[in-house]
Every structure is written in structure tokens, then in C-alpha cells.
Amino acid sequence: MNQNELTNKLQELLNLPHETECVEFKERKTDIKFDKIGQYFSALSNETNLKNKTCGWLVFGVNNQKEVVGTNY
């Protein structure tokens, strides 16, 4: 994906009424443990598979109010 496509995808995800089993927002302003990322990936991939979706999204730098806050991660 190029920058424009990523921007459009982020806007599409932010326009969802709320997080879903296949879309997870994480603020993470600092580092995150590798095993925690693995847990997120595992949960998202399992739910994505169960919902028969082609992909899931783990988006860092967005808080629970769906505000883009950035991340150093």
C-alpha cells in the first residue's frame, strides 16, 4: 500500500462505529512487549478467520476514542 491508500484505509477504520473483532486500536505511545503483540495478532487472526474476512487490523497510535495520537512504536 502506498501512503494515500494507507491514509484512506485508516480513515475507513476510524469511520467504523466501534472496534470489532477484526479491528483493534491501541494507543501505545511507547514500546510494547513482543509477546503482547503476538497475542494481539493471534486473537485478530483467529477472529478474522472465524468471520471469513481477508484481513484484520491492529492500529497503533489511535486511542479508545478513535483519536489519532501518534506512537513512538
Order of alpha helices (4+ residues) and beta strands (2+ residues): alpha-beta-alpha-beta
